[in-house]
């Protein structure tokens, strides 16, 4: 609360949040890998997630590759833990922006063709673990796998650094509706068939939270669980996050009013 009068400006904190609700998608996708969020280096979180992906779903392969650049830190972690060499199999056009928020499917597919080029020499006859941060609609992943197969890949095992995205975001991210989210009404193997991957595994929410290092109730997991940190019409709220103002609010407000009078 800020009071401005003839005596100057006075600031008093009258409410204290009992819990945070950090956007979990910052660690998965939005933040730059070199960002530090509340003392946590995002690159290290993503590398740890990649290591846990191998622990949860190991597979025999010739190489580990990433969907650049968002999947690179995950892939490096996977390669470290699996001891399968990290080899770039897709080359990125650095002049393209992010594609998942583009308004039409045609625009997204055109952007993928321009944005990524397969490296046939690294794919021909190979079994590849392809690591990415997330699958939203699934059409981009399908297109990438098709490109890799056309370049000669024998197997493409998808490993994803986030749990399946099942719900929209109401809190600032331009996330698609449930109807557009491929995993909203499909099991993991159904998604695998849709994107034509040889195998598919999303990291578990428990492993993701452990890699980030925060208490689960200090993270907003709405897009992954459909359970949000505040009441939203038609949606489920996490009761441990909703009541986030502690009991000192009223006493601090009364103290400030008494001082002002």
C-alpha positions in Angstrom: 0.0 0.0 0.0 1.5 3.4 -1.0 0.3 6.6 0.6 1.3 10.0 -0.9 0.5 13.2 1.1 2.2 16.4 2.2 4.6 14.4 4.4 5.9 12.5 1.5 5.6 8.9 0.2 5.2 5.9 2.6 5.1 2.3 1.6 3.7 -0.5 3.7 3.4 -4.2 2.9 0.0 -5.2 4.0 -0.2 -8.7 2.4 2.2 -11.6 2.3 1.9 -14.4 -0.2 1.9 -17.7 1.6 2.9 -19.5 -1.6 4.3 -18.7 -5.1 3.0 -20.1 -8.3 5.9 -19.9 -10.7 5.0 -20.8 -14.3 6.5 -24.2 -14.9 6.6 -23.6 -18.6 9.3 -21.0 -18.1 11.7 -23.8 -17.1 10.5 -26.0 -20.0 10.4 -23.6 -22.9 10.0 -19.9 -22.5 13.0 -18.8 -20.5 16.4 -18.6 -22.2 18.7 -21.5 -21.2 21.1 -18.9 -19.6 18.4 -17.4 -17.5 18.5 -17.6 -13.7 15.1 -17.8 -12.0 15.1 -17.4 -8.2 18.7 -18.6 -8.1 18.1 -21.6 -10.4 20.0 -21.7 -13.8 17.5 -22.9 -16.4 20.2 -24.7 -18.4 21.0 -26.9 -15.4 17.3 -27.7 -14.9 16.9 -28.8 -18.5 20.1 -30.8 -18.5 18.8 -32.6 -15.3 15.5 -33.2 -17.0 17.3 -34.9 -19.9 19.1 -37.1 -17.5 15.9 -38.1 -15.9 14.3 -38.8 -19.3 17.0 -41.5 -19.8 16.4 -42.9 -16.3 12.7 -43.2 -17.0 12.8 -44.5 -20.6 16.2 -45.8 -21.7 16.4 -47.0 -25.3 19.2 -48.4 -27.5 20.2 -45.9 -30.2 23.1 -44.7 -32.3 22.9 -41.1 -31.4 21.0 -38.5 -29.3 19.9 -35.4 -31.2 17.7 -32.4 -30.4 15.1 -30.2 -32.0 17.2 -27.0 -31.9 17.5 -24.9 -29.9 14.9 -25.6 -27.2 15.7 -29.3 -27.0 19.5 -29.0 -26.9 20.1 -28.8 -23.1 17.7 -31.7 -22.6 19.5 -33.8 -25.2 22.9 -33.1 -23.7 21.6 -34.3 -20.4 20.2 -37.4 -22.0 23.5 -38.1 -23.8 25.5 -37.7 -20.6 23.4 -40.2 -18.6 22.9 -42.7 -21.4 26.5 -42.5 -22.8 25.0 -42.4 -26.3 26.9 -39.7 -28.3 25.2 -36.3 -28.9 25.1 -35.7 -32.6 23.3 -32.9 -34.4 20.9 -34.3 -36.9 18.9 -31.1 -37.5 20.3 -27.7 -38.4 18.4 -24.6 -37.5 17.9 -21.5 -39.6 18.8 -18.8 -37.0 16.6 -16.2 -38.7 13.3 -17.9 -37.8 11.4 -17.2 -34.6 9.3 -19.6 -32.5 6.5 -21.5 -34.3 4.1 -22.9 -31.7 2.2 -19.6 -31.4 1.8 -19.0 -35.1 -1.8 -18.4 -36.0 -2.4 -21.1 -38.6 -1.3 -24.7 -39.2 -0.2 -23.9 -42.7 2.0 -21.1 -41.3 3.5 -23.4 -38.7 4.3 -26.2 -41.2 5.9 -23.7 -43.6 8.0 -22.3 -40.8 9.2 -25.8 -39.8 10.3 -26.5 -43.4 12.3 -23.2 -43.5 13.5 -23.4 -39.9 15.0 -26.9 -39.8 17.1 -28.9 -42.2 18.0 -32.5 -41.6 21.6 -33.7 -41.9 21.4 -36.9 -44.0 24.9 -38.1 -43.2 24.0 -38.2 -39.5 20.7 -39.9 -40.1 21.0 -42.4 -42.8 20.4 -45.9 -41.4 20.6 -44.6 -37.8 18.4 -45.1 -34.8 18.1 -41.6 -33.2 16.8 -40.4 -29.8 15.2 -37.0 -30.7 14.7 -34.8 -27.6 12.4 -31.8 -27.5 11.0 -29.6 -24.8 7.3 -30.2 -25.4 4.6 -31.4 -27.8 1.7 -28.9 -28.2 -0.4 -29.7 -31.3 1.8 -32.6 -32.5 1.8 -31.5 -36.1 5.3 -29.9 -35.9 6.7 -33.1 -34.3 5.1 -35.2 -37.0 6.6 -33.0 -39.7 10.1 -33.2 -38.1 10.0 -36.9 -37.8 8.9 -37.2 -41.5 11.8 -35.0 -42.5 14.2 -37.2 -40.6 12.8 -40.4 -42.1 13.0 -38.9 -45.6 16.7 -38.2 -44.8 17.2 -41.9 -44.0 16.6 -42.3 -40.3 15.8 -45.9 -39.4 14.2 -45.2 -36.0 13.2 -42.0 -34.3 12.6 -42.3 -30.5 11.0 -39.1 -29.2 11.8 -38.0 -25.6 10.0 -34.9 -24.3 11.2 -32.6 -21.5 7.7 -31.8 -20.2 4.7 -34.0 -19.2 1.9 -34.1 -21.8 0.2 -30.7 -22.2 -3.5 -31.3 -21.5 -5.1 -27.9 -20.7 -4.9 -24.2 -21.8 -3.2 -21.4 -19.9 -5.4 -18.6 -18.6 -2.5 -16.7 -17.0 -0.7 -15.0 -19.8 0.6 -17.7 -22.2 -1.0 -17.9 -25.6 -1.7 -21.6 -25.2 -4.1 -23.4 -27.6 -7.6 -24.6 -26.5 -8.1 -28.2 -25.4 -9.4 -29.1 -28.8 -6.0 -28.1 -30.4 -3.8 -29.9 -27.8 -3.0 -33.3 -29.1 -2.6 -34.9 -25.6 -5.8 -33.4 -24.1 -7.8 -36.5 -25.0 -5.1 -39.0 -26.1 -3.0 -41.5 -24.3 0.8 -41.3 -24.9 0.8 -44.2 -27.3 -2.0 -42.6 -29.3 0.1 -39.4 -29.6 3.1 -41.6 -30.6 1.1 -43.0 -33.5 -0.1 -39.6 -34.5 3.4 -38.2 -34.8 4.7 -41.5 -36.3 7.5 -41.8 -33.7 9.1 -45.3 -33.1 8.7 -44.6 -29.4 7.6 -41.7 -27.2 8.1 -40.8 -23.6 7.2 -37.6 -21.7 9.0 -36.9 -18.4 6.8 -37.5 -15.4 5.6 -34.5 -13.4 7.3 -35.8 -10.3 10.7 -35.9 -12.1 10.2 -32.5 -13.6 9.4 -30.9 -10.3 12.5 -32.6 -8.7 14.7 -31.3 -11.5 13.5 -27.7 -10.9 14.0 -28.0 -7.2 10.9 -26.2 -5.9 8.0 -27.5 -3.9 5.2 -28.6 -6.3 2.8 -26.2 -4.7 5.1 -23.3 -5.5 4.7 -24.0 -9.3 1.7 -23.5 -11.5 1.1 -26.8 -13.3 -2.3 -25.8 -14.8 -1.3 -26.6 -18.4 -0.1 -30.1 -17.4 -2.7 -31.1 -14.8 -5.8 -28.9 -15.5 -5.5 -27.8 -11.8 -4.8 -24.0 -11.4 -3.4 -21.9 -8.6 -6.5 -19.7 -8.4 -10.2 -20.1 -9.1 -11.1 -20.1 -12.8 -14.7 -20.6 -14.0 -15.2 -24.1 -15.3 -11.7 -25.3 -14.1 -10.3 -27.0 -11.0 -8.2 -25.0 -8.5 -5.5 -26.3 -6.2 -6.9 -25.6 -2.7 -3.4 -25.4 -1.2 -2.5 -22.6 -3.6 -5.8 -20.6 -3.6 -5.6 -19.4 0.0 -2.3 -17.6 -0.6 -2.7 -14.5 1.6 -1.6 -15.1 5.2 -3.4 -14.0 8.3 -1.4 -10.9 9.0 -3.2 -8.9 6.2 -6.0 -7.5 8.4 -3.7 -6.6 11.3 -1.2 -4.8 9.1 -4.0 -2.9 7.3 -5.6 -1.8 10.7 -2.1 -0.7 11.9 -1.5 1.4 8.8 -4.9 3.0 9.1 -4.4 3.8 12.7 -1.0 5.4 11.9 -2.5 7.4 9.1 -5.2 8.8 11.2 
